[in-house]
Amino acid sequence: MTDPAHQHADVAVIGGGPGGYVAALRAAQLGLATVCVEMDKTLGGTCVNVGCIPSKALLSSSEHFEFARTHAAEHGLVIGDVQLDLARMLDRKNEVVAQNTKGIEFLFRKNKVSWAKGRGTLRAGNVVAVAGADGSETLWQARHVIIATGSVPIELPFLPFDEERILSNVGALKIPEVPRHLIVIGGGVIGLELGSVWRRLGAKVTVVELFPTILPGMDDDVVKDADRTFRKQGLQLRPGTKVVGGRRDGDRVLVDIEKDGKPETLEGDYVLVSVGRRPVLTGIDAAGLGLAVGRRGEIVVDDRMRTNLPNVYAIGDCVGGKLLAHKAEEEGVVAAEVIAGHPARMHYKSIPSVVYTWPEIASVGLTEREVKESGREYRTGKFPYSANGRARSMGDTSGFVKFIADARTDELLGCHIIGPNASELVGEVVLAFEYRASSEDIAMTVHAHPTLSEATKEAALATLGRALHI
């Protein structure tokens, strides 16, 4: 018997971010009646609204601004006095976001996915209660539930976000003026990307990182090159430095730091706190439902994205691991296909990571340090962009492509790229990883000339000791 007071769906997805909305689309494609519950006014979650998409819009705009001011003359372009219209730049960012959110709505209509607008709460028996902004409540009885509630920025207890002077990634995307001094706490991806935006637009930017280097966890060669390049660009980098306190004083923010036992206080007009994110289970009473969670509050799942509850799945940031939109999307596809009876499984070996600074940084697989610590015998090969014809013609020759391969089988173990268009070049390597390819497979593949992708081929050749252009 079914309860007529409930609406019914084969699949109810709680959360409309990149994992949730993709899961909903794939489920609908597979013929499942699907509802997606999202409490924000727009679909797309953090990524589309206040993360990946708006930050890339500002990164692109600020790159154009810096090129016009400092590099155009190298190409014979006499532009004159370049002025910044920050309000227009921020408006353009908002327009880009709107295009993407409207695009998701269109895809929902096209694929007949219902959007339940409101806050979703999972109840026993796979009932999802949706509380609307008008106080109404709608109940959805679902055969299967996919939890995709995402993550939130981690706060420092002495610097709680006010999104006016003490900023998360949300506030850092809409500062109404170029900061005099932006202090960035955290030298990871978000801190360096948004720090780069405001540095290009004229702010003094100081990046404070607790670990001995920026970009902790990335390949050592890439970190060294990135550190040197970012300092040359004007970022003030303070690795190995602990933040021990902080406070807002009107339009000032004071940040107390300590390095090698020596205290110091930094003064800025804005501070961006980017020390990581944590899973958030909005509307999910894990204890009450008996849902298994890990020590960091993440939902425990298997490689089919199944939780310990019958017909309940979880995907994206709320299951931990690398907090990446494309990881969440793939997990969403796997969950939908498993629900539909397909033999899908999630594989994490070939998931790329990208830092959208300039130069860009992209990687897939293991770092050299990880391979070395495993005791596995390996070979490496590097090729600098400075020896690439297309990079020279672009006037952008910083960085390199680096491969790590098994010394016996030549199977690719890792690839690390720092340089122009690294985010696009890594796609070829990810495909190679999916097929367990060798460095020789890439080395023997014809790459068009002149292209940046030839650096990938040459790095593969270098792994074999056969590079042609160095």
Protein Blocks (a to p, Z undefined) as FASTA:
>chain_A
ZZfkbccdfbdcedjbfklmmmmmmmmmnopacddddfbfbehijmlmmmmmmmmmmmmm
mmmmmmmmmmmmmnopaebjadddfklmmmmmmmmmmmmmmmmmmmmmmnopacdedddd
ddehiiacdddfkopacddddfbdcddebpaddddfklccehlmmccfklmmmccbdcfb
dcdehjbfklmmmmmmmmmnopacddddfblbehihiafklmmmmmmmmmmnopacdehi
acfbdcdehjaccddddeehiacddddfbdcddebccdddehiafklnopacdfkopacd
dfkopafbehiacehjlngpjddfklmmmmmmmmmmmmnopacdddfklpccddfbdcdd
ddehjdfklmmmnopacddddddfklpmklmmnopagdcddddddfklopafbdcdedeh
klmmmmmmmmmmmnopafklmmmpccddddfklmmmmmmmmmnopafkZZ
